[in-house]
């Protein structure tokens, strides 16, 4: 049970870094945070 949150965090970090590396992802993140 303790391994699942860690795996999710790693997947989230990977997605976040992928979004940050892409300008489109940044625009999407700003849109989501704006709402």
C-alpha positions in Angstrom: 0.0 0.0 0.0 2.9 2.3 0.7 4.5 1.8 -2.7 1.4 3.1 -4.6 1.6 6.7 -3.5 5.4 6.8 -4.2 4.8 5.5 -7.7 2.0 8.0 -8.3 4.3 10.8 -7.1 7.0 9.7 -9.5 4.5 9.6 -12.3 3.2 13.0 -11.4 6.8 14.4 -11.3 7.4 12.9 -14.7 4.2 14.5 -16.1 5.0 17.8 -14.5 8.5 17.9 -15.9 7.1 16.9 -19.3 4.5 19.7 -19.1 7.2 22.3 -18.1 9.4 21.2 -21.0 6.6 21.8 -23.4 5.2 25.4 -24.0 1.8 23.9 -24.7 1.8 22.1 -21.4 2.7 25.4 -19.6 -0.3 27.1 -21.2 -2.6 24.2 -20.1 -1.2 24.4 -16.6 -1.8 28.1 -16.5 -5.3 27.6 -17.8 -6.1 24.9 -15.1 -4.6 27.1 -12.3 -6.6 30.1 -13.6 -9.8 28.2 -13.4 
